[in-house]
Amino acid sequence: MQQTHWVLGLLGFDHIDFTASLWGSHLMIATMIAWRWTGYNTLLYLAALQAVPRELYEAAAADGAGGWKQFRHISIPSLRPIIAFTVVTSTIGGLQVFTEPLLANPVGGLTCGAARQCQTVTLYLYEQSFGQFHFGYGAAVGVALFVIVVAFSGLNYLLATRIRSERP
């Protein structure tokens, strides 16, 4: 964290306490999550793009299709399975965010800030179960989280697999 404040000081900014403000804590957590998922998803999309046969692009170019049409009618439909996979896994990962808020304020306990501004459902479940020793309530929160994850994952899967590309 000291390196961040040093760089911000070079840019002319004063000390920013990211865990004290709502927007600062959300920005910090979102940056950590984006950093965590970017490399994984990039590798998945790169592998999926390399699996698309070059002949499809060559045939489309011979038929006069430009880069945008090739992207829209070849790349996107070929990536549909990986898009569905990354949407579902990112939704599950987003609903189960635990580590980032816990790391954001390690001295603040399980609440992640004085106003609980970045506390997630999983961090709340952990706080209730292992911080307050309300194991039954924590189990109920866990079951509710499971139902929410299944519902959102199912909805995302249906939306991702039902979207069809437009026909020319």
C-alpha positions in Angstrom: 0.0 0.0 0.0 2.9 2.3 0.7 4.0 2.1 -3.0 0.6 3.2 -4.1 0.7 6.3 -1.9 4.2 7.1 -3.1 3.1 6.9 -6.8 0.0 9.0 -5.9 2.3 11.5 -4.2 4.4 11.8 -7.3 1.2 12.6 -9.3 0.3 15.4 -6.8 -2.4 13.6 -4.9 -2.7 13.6 -1.1 -2.9 10.5 1.0 -6.0 8.5 0.2 -7.5 6.1 2.7 -9.3 3.7 0.4 -10.9 1.8 3.3 -12.5 4.9 4.8 -14.7 5.9 1.9 -17.4 4.0 0.1 -16.1 4.8 -3.4 -12.5 4.3 -2.4 -13.1 0.8 -1.0 -15.3 -0.2 -3.9 -12.7 1.0 -6.4 -10.0 -0.9 -4.5 -12.0 -4.1 -4.4 -13.1 -3.9 -8.0 -9.5 -3.3 -9.1 -8.3 -6.4 -7.2 -11.0 -8.5 -8.6 -10.4 -7.3 -12.2 -6.7 -8.0 -11.7 -7.5 -11.5 -10.5 -9.8 -12.5 -13.4 -8.3 -10.7 -16.3 -5.4 -13.1 -16.9 -7.6 -16.2 -16.5 -10.3 -15.0 -18.9 -7.7 -13.7 -21.4 -6.1 -17.1 -21.6 -9.5 -18.7 -22.2 -10.5 -16.3 -25.0 -7.0 -16.6 -26.6 -7.2 -20.4 -26.6 -10.8 -20.3 -28.0 -9.8 -17.8 -30.7 -6.8 -20.0 -31.8 -9.2 -22.9 -32.1 -11.2 -21.1 -34.8 -10.1 -22.4 -38.2 -8.2 -19.9 -40.3 -10.0 -21.1 -43.4 -13.2 -19.5 -42.2 -11.5 -16.1 -42.1 -9.8 -16.7 -45.4 -13.1 -17.7 -47.0 -14.9 -14.6 -45.5 -12.1 -12.3 -46.8 -12.4 -13.9 -50.3 -16.1 -13.2 -50.2 -15.4 -9.6 -49.4 -16.1 -9.5 -45.7 -14.2 -6.9 -43.8 -12.7 -7.1 -40.3 -15.9 -6.1 -38.5 -18.1 -8.6 -40.4 -15.6 -11.4 -39.8 -15.6 -10.5 -36.1 -19.4 -10.4 -35.9 -20.2 -13.5 -38.0 -17.2 -15.8 -37.3 -15.4 -14.8 -34.1 -18.4 -14.1 -31.8 -20.4 -17.2 -32.8 -17.3 -19.4 -32.4 -16.7 -17.9 -29.0 -20.3 -18.5 -27.8 -19.4 -21.5 -25.6 -16.5 -19.7 -23.9 -18.6 -16.6 -23.4 -21.2 -18.7 -21.7 -18.5 -20.3 -19.5 -16.8 -17.1 -18.5 -20.2 -15.4 -17.8 -21.2 -18.2 -15.5 -17.9 -18.6 -13.7 -17.5 -14.8 -13.3 -21.0 -14.6 -11.8 -20.2 -17.3 -9.4 -16.9 -15.7 -8.5 -18.6 -12.3 -8.1 -21.2 -13.6 -5.7 -18.6 -15.4 -3.6 -16.1 -12.5 -3.2 -14.4 -13.1 0.1 -10.6 -12.7 0.0 -10.4 -9.2 -1.4 -12.5 -7.4 1.2 -10.7 -9.3 3.9 -7.3 -8.3 2.6 -8.4 -4.7 2.1 -8.7 -4.1 5.8 -6.9 -6.8 7.8 -6.8 -4.8 11.0 -10.5 -3.9 10.8 -11.7 -7.5 11.5 -14.4 -9.2 9.5 -16.5 -6.1 8.8 -14.2 -4.4 6.2 -14.4 -0.9 7.3 -16.2 1.0 10.1 -19.3 1.3 8.0 -19.1 -2.2 6.5 -18.8 -0.5 3.1 -17.2 -3.4 1.4 -18.6 -6.4 3.3 -19.9 -9.1 1.0 -22.3 -12.0 1.7 -19.5 -14.5 2.1 -17.6 -12.2 4.5 -20.9 -11.7 6.4 -21.4 -15.5 6.5 -17.8 -15.9 7.9 -18.3 -13.1 10.4 -21.6 -14.6 11.7 -20.3 -18.2 11.8 -16.7 -17.8 13.0 -16.6 -14.3 14.5 -19.9 -14.3 16.4 -20.3 -18.1 16.7 -23.8 -18.0 15.3 -23.4 -21.2 13.3 -27.1 -21.7 12.6 -27.5 -18.2 11.2 -24.3 -18.6 9.2 -25.5 -21.8 7.8 -28.8 -20.2 6.8 -26.8 -17.4 5.0 -24.8 -20.1 3.3 -27.9 -21.9 2.0 -29.3 -18.6 0.8 -26.1 -17.8 -0.9 -26.1 -21.2 -2.6 -29.7 -20.6 -3.9 -28.7 -17.2 -5.2 -25.6 -18.5 -6.9 -27.6 -21.3 -8.6 -30.4 -18.9 -9.7 -28.0 -16.3 -11.1 -25.8 -19.0 -12.8 -28.8 -20.6 -14.4 -30.2 -17.3 -15.6 -26.8 -16.3 -17.0 -26.3 -19.6 -18.7 -29.8 -19.4 -20.3 -29.1 -15.8 -21.5 -25.7 -16.6 -22.8 -26.8 -19.7 -24.7 -30.0 -18.2 -26.1 -28.4 -15.2 -27.6 -28.1 -15.9 -31.3 -26.1 -13.9 -33.9 -28.1 -12.0 -36.5 -28.4 -13.6 -39.9 -27.2 -11.4 -42.9 
